[in-house]
Structure formats: C-alpha cells, structure tokens
Amino acid sequence: MTDLINKILVFDLDDTLIDTQKIKKILFDYAGSLGCSGKQIKSMYMEIRDKGFTLEKYASVLADIAHRPIKEILAEIRAEIMNHKDELVYKDAMDFLELCKSLGIKLHLFTFGSSVWQAEKIEFLGLKKYFDQTVSTNNEVKGKMEELSKIVGKGDGDGDDIVLFNDKLKEIVAALERYPKMTAYLRSVQQLDGRLLQQIDPALRERIEILPNFRLLMSEVYDGNKR
C-alpha cells in the first residue's frame, strides 16, 4: 500500500490516534480521589456512557457524590486531562498527521461516541486543525459505515481513493467488504483479531496491513511526494 500522497486518509480516533485507556484512567482516578470505589466508578461510567457520555454528565454525578459545585468538579477534571495532554496523543500518530498536513494530504476523522465528548477530546488534544472533516456517530459499526459512505461518495464510489486507519478489525472488514478497492491499516492486533484475520477471505486480508507504528509510513509519504 503506497501512494498515500494521492489518497484520502480516514482515521478512527480512540486507540488509533489517542490513548483512550489513559483518558479513562484519569477520569477514574479523579473519581477515586473523591472517595468513590472502583466498582462504583465503573458502574457510574458505564451508565453515563450508555446515555451518551460527556464530561459535564460525569462531573454532575461526581458533584452530587462530593457535595460540591459542578463547575468546580468540571474544571478540575479538565485540568487533570490538560496536565496529561502530551501523554494522550500517540507521538507517532501526531508526527504522521503533521507530515501529511504539511504535504496537503486530505485527512478525515470519524469516530464512535457522543459527538459532544468526542469534540471535547479533539479540542483538548489539539487535533482539530489536522482534519478536513470530523464526524462522530452514536451507532458504532452501522453509523460509521453510513458516514464513511459520504466520504467515499466524493470519490469514485468503490473506495479506491480511501485508506482507512482503525484499531478495530471488525470495522475494517465491514468497510472493505462494502468498498472493493479500499485499503486499510490495522493499528494494533488483539488476540481475537489475530484469529479473525486468519478466518477472513484471503483477497480481503491482502488489503489489510498491520501498523504497529505510524512512523513506518513516513517514508512512503515522502517518496509519494517526490514522484
């Protein structure tokens, strides 16, 4: 998979570009500092997430528990996230985005989750400036495919001009089955993904490349820009 310079690069956000597990840890640790138990924190987080997670909803619940103003709680949570800002975006991903943006490559971001919370993360972490378009959907696989179809529709319709970056193999497979000329990079390989990779059609599997580090693609972008 070369010629990235002439493609539209479409990125997932969570665990592809940013360390979402670290963000969750910050949220959980803060709740723990207010006296919440681990079990209570996870239950609270899951309940809010199922309704459409936002920092304000999370802060509101914690404010009731701590008997403190929600504005104070919200400000403290945001400060904690900002204190760890440099640890939350994968450095190799940031370097790759910087290079692509400097060369005028079209970059799109589409992700699953509450649009408010996703927008907050993108803003907090300084990612908005890199993307020509950012889209989020509350409907995980189906919703992503619908949004992806809008991007593909701007090209030739079969995905030939699209390269997808995602950490979830099932989402990649759904996209590649729908668009016969699309290619994709799998950000990391979980044990379950490893088994699934062996089960999918070999022709489809050839269109997926494992990407442990974005820096591995830097030379391809440089070479493509020289041609």
PyMOL commands that set and color helices and strands:
alter all, ss='L'
color gray80, all
select helices_A, chain A and resi 4-6+20-33+38-52+55-66+70-83+85-88+91-102+115-124+128-130+140-152+169-178+191-199+202-205+214-226
alter helices_A, ss='H'
color red, helices_A
select strands_A, chain A and resi 8-11+106-112+133-137+162-166+183-186+208-210
alter strands_A, ss='S'
color yellow, strands_A
deselect
rebuild
show_as cartoon
